[in-house]
Amino acid sequence: MNRYAGIFCVCALTLLAAGCASTPSVARVSSDTQMDLSGYWNDTDVRLVAEDIVKGCLESPRIQNYAKEHNGKAPVVIVGSYRNQSDEHIDTSILTKKLEAALINSGKVDFVANSSERKELNDELEYQQSHASEDTAKNLADETGADFMMQGSVKTIIDSNGKTMTRTYFVTTELISIESHKKIWMNENDSIKKVISRSSTRM
């Protein structure tokens, strides 16, 4: 009986130790804390690039003068494709949403829904034509047309020598007139440059 009790205790202690060993250590930090664990694109990079793009766009003479030249009307923008042409997985939708929010909240630029968002909105609009009351149904062909399309890309340049590597991110943004196809503003941000040193010691 003592033998089985001993075996049971050993098994219980083993399971307890395994459970304790797998428990992660979590520390909460401020969302604007700069952290680089892997050397790849992260939330700090998104924030820094978005701040630079928004500042450059709003300070552009053509954006600043647009309202004056159009009876106080803010330019209406739609977000086009923001291509990831880097060597890693980057969710560019996070960047474009940050740009949208900051530019809209500035009060100097208005945005309309992009192509994927319009699909859902148009489905609802079609539904209202048959199912909503005449007083509340929204009109077809009454959308706000965009004046400009914002689009861009993210690219990387990598240089390495032995255990040291540099990763430079080039984020290009263009604001293009939908009617004339003229590029009225461009921003090329190459301020994100990281030096990554790898240890030769393997655990």
C-alpha positions in Angstrom: 0.0 0.0 0.0 2.9 2.3 0.9 4.5 1.6 -2.4 1.4 2.7 -4.4 1.1 5.8 -2.2 4.7 6.7 -3.0 4.1 6.2 -6.8 1.0 8.4 -6.6 2.9 11.2 -4.8 5.7 11.1 -7.4 3.2 11.3 -10.3 1.3 14.1 -8.6 4.5 16.1 -8.0 5.7 15.6 -11.6 2.4 16.9 -13.0 2.5 19.8 -10.6 6.0 20.7 -11.6 5.1 20.4 -15.3 2.1 22.7 -14.8 4.2 25.3 -13.0 6.9 25.2 -15.7 4.4 25.9 -18.5 2.8 28.9 -16.8 3.8 32.1 -18.8 5.1 35.2 -17.1 3.1 38.2 -18.2 3.8 41.9 -17.5 1.5 44.7 -18.6 3.2 47.7 -20.2 2.0 50.9 -21.7 0.8 50.6 -25.3 3.4 53.2 -26.4 6.3 51.3 -24.9 9.0 50.6 -27.5 9.8 46.9 -27.6 11.8 45.0 -30.1 11.9 41.2 -29.4 12.5 39.8 -32.9 13.8 42.7 -35.0 10.8 42.4 -37.3 8.1 44.9 -38.1 6.1 45.6 -34.9 3.5 48.0 -33.3 6.1 50.7 -32.6 7.1 50.8 -36.3 3.4 51.2 -37.2 2.9 54.0 -34.8 6.1 55.9 -35.8 5.4 55.5 -39.6 1.8 56.5 -39.2 2.7 59.7 -37.2 5.2 60.7 -39.9 2.7 60.1 -42.8 -0.1 62.0 -41.1 2.1 64.9 -40.2 3.5 65.2 -43.7 0.1 64.9 -45.3 -1.6 67.5 -43.2 1.3 69.9 -43.6 1.3 69.5 -47.4 0.4 72.9 -49.1 -2.1 71.2 -51.4 -4.0 69.6 -48.5 -3.9 72.8 -46.5 -5.1 74.9 -49.4 -7.8 72.5 -50.6 -10.5 73.7 -48.3 -9.8 77.3 -49.2 -10.1 76.5 -52.9 -13.3 74.5 -52.5 -15.5 76.6 -50.4 -14.4 75.0 -47.1 -15.0 71.5 -48.3 -12.4 69.0 -46.9 -10.9 66.6 -49.5 -12.6 63.2 -49.6 -10.1 60.2 -49.6 -10.5 56.5 -50.2 -7.8 54.0 -49.2 -6.6 51.8 -52.1 -4.1 49.0 -51.9 -1.3 49.2 -49.4 1.0 46.5 -50.7 3.4 44.5 -48.6 6.5 44.1 -50.7 8.8 43.2 -47.9 10.4 39.9 -47.1 8.1 39.3 -44.1 4.4 39.1 -43.2 3.0 42.6 -42.5 -0.6 43.3 -42.0 -0.8 46.6 -43.8 -4.5 47.1 -42.8 -3.3 48.0 -39.3 -1.3 50.9 -40.7 -4.1 52.1 -43.0 -6.6 52.1 -40.2 -4.3 54.2 -38.0 -3.9 56.6 -40.9 -7.6 56.8 -41.5 -8.4 57.5 -37.8 -5.7 60.2 -37.4 -6.6 62.0 -40.7 -10.3 61.9 -40.0 -9.9 63.1 -36.4 -7.8 66.0 -37.7 -10.9 67.5 -39.3 -9.0 68.3 -42.4 -9.7 65.1 -44.4 -12.8 63.0 -44.9 -12.7 59.3 -45.8 -15.2 57.1 -47.6 -15.4 53.3 -47.4 -12.9 51.2 -49.3 -13.9 48.5 -51.8 -14.3 45.7 -49.2 -16.3 47.9 -46.9 -18.5 49.1 -49.7 -19.6 45.5 -50.5 -21.2 45.1 -47.1 -22.7 48.6 -47.2 -24.2 48.0 -50.7 -25.7 44.7 -49.6 -27.5 46.6 -46.8 -28.5 49.4 -49.2 -30.0 46.8 -51.6 -31.9 45.2 -48.7 -33.4 48.5 -47.6 -34.9 49.1 -51.1 -37.2 46.1 -50.6 -37.6 45.8 -46.8 -37.2 49.3 -45.2 -40.0 51.9 -45.1 -40.0 54.6 -47.8 -39.2 57.2 -45.1 -36.1 55.4 -43.8 -34.7 53.6 -46.8 -31.5 55.2 -48.1 -31.3 56.2 -51.7 -29.3 54.3 -54.3 -26.6 56.2 -56.2 -26.3 58.8 -53.4 -22.8 57.9 -52.2 -20.1 60.5 -51.7 -17.5 60.3 -54.4 -13.8 60.4 -53.3 -11.5 63.1 -54.6 -8.3 61.2 -53.9 -7.0 57.7 -53.4 -4.3 57.0 -50.8 -2.2 54.0 -51.6 1.3 52.8 -50.9 3.7 50.0 -50.1 6.1 48.6 -47.5 9.5 47.3 -48.7 12.7 46.2 -46.9 16.4 46.3 -47.6 18.5 43.8 -45.7 22.2 43.8 -45.2 24.1 41.2 -43.2 27.6 40.3 -42.2 28.1 37.3 -40.0 26.1 37.7 -36.8 24.9 41.2 -37.5 22.1 42.2 -39.8 20.4 45.5 -40.6 16.8 45.8 -41.7 15.6 49.1 -43.2 11.9 49.6 -44.0 10.8 51.9 -46.8 7.1 52.9 -46.5 5.8 54.9 -49.4 2.5 56.7 -49.5 0.9 58.5 -52.4 -2.2 60.6 -52.6 -3.6 60.5 -56.2 -6.4 62.5 -57.8 -9.1 60.0 -59.0 -10.2 62.3 -61.7 -6.9 63.5 -63.2 -4.6 60.7 -61.9 -2.2 63.3 -60.7 -0.1 62.5 -57.7 -0.7 65.5 -55.4 1.4 64.3 -52.4 4.0 61.7 -51.7 5.8 60.5 -48.6 8.7 58.1 -48.4 9.6 57.1 -44.9 12.9 55.3 -44.4 13.4 56.1 -40.7 12.9 52.5 -39.5 16.3 51.0 -39.5 17.2 48.1 -37.1 20.6 46.5 -36.3 20.1 42.9 -35.1 22.9 41.0 -33.5 22.6 37.3 -33.1 24.4 35.4 -30.4 26.4 32.3 -31.6 25.5 30.5 -28.4 22.6 28.1 -28.8 20.5 27.1 -25.8 
